[in-house]
């Protein structure tokens, strides 16, 4: 089982490398983002442990670039950053799991083994709803062939609606899947981001793709509005 560790704190990287080696893993270590992109692209690994705060390229950029390069090796983000937006952004970019420092080594090993058992996912297909397209690999959204720039949260919300196009999804379901299962903020944040998407994806193109189902939630028209 080959593991790539991307960690700039050398003592921590060596501790994790030693522990995983003792557990039977074959481990390689790099200490910056550029080396991480090269290693992940040029070599085959069963799982990647990726820190966010890295020199040269941060972990978000590393993850984005290797996914764009078609590398679907499972990635576990290992970092001191534990805000809900940090986690959501990581998952939106294609992370498979997230563990914050300080962490239990036993938990780290258990999660890595679980990711390895699951294996690398197949390359996602482009999702369409009429003339609205979302490409998960390139993280690109187009309407009538024109690229539309979205924030990570807007992208995550659109991706969820696209996966469930034609279905009515409740505000609670959106919060649990796009924000966090333990989200305890103002649920009206969903309405705010629905409005943002409508302003970017519907209004400029005279479309009405995102429908409000009164008393139930929202529905993305599978024909694109």
C-alpha positions, 0 to 999 in steps of 0.5 A: 500500500503506497502512501504519499505524505505531503507535509512541510513540518518535517518532524511531523512528516517523519513521525507519520512516515515512521508509524505508517512504515511500521504498519506495513505501508510504503511511504514517500514524503514531499515537503512542498506543493509543487513536488506534491503535484509532480509526485502525484501525477508521475507515480501511482499511490493508493492514498495521499495525505495532504496538508493545506498550509504548504510552501510554493502551492497550498494544499487546495491548489495541489488538490485542484491541479491533480484532479485537473490532471485526472489523478483520482487517488483518494486524498485525506486532508491533514491540517490544523485548519478546522473551520467548516468552510475549510472542510467544505472547500476541500471536499468541493475540490475533490478531497475524500476525507479530512483530519485535523491536528492534533490527531490520533495515529490509530484514527489516521491509519483506520481512515487511510485503510478505509480510503484504500478499500474504497479505491479511486473513484471513476472520473466524474461525468459532465452534468447537464441540465439543458444548456447548463453544464457542470464539469467536476474535473475542471470545476467549470460551469457553463451556460449556453457555452459561456463560462460562469465563475462561481465561488466554492460555496456556490459551486458546491450548492449547484453541484448538489442541485445538479446531482438531484436535478428534477428532485425537490430538495429541502433546505435541511438537506442542502445544509447537511450536504453542502454546509455541514451536518452539524450546521447550527447557523441561520438556515436562511443562508440557503436562500441567500446562496440560491439567490446568488446562483439565480443572479449568475446562472438564470437572470443573465440568460433569461432562464428559470432553472432553480425553482422554489417549491413552496413549503418544501424546498428547491428544484433544479429543472432538468431541462435547464429552465 
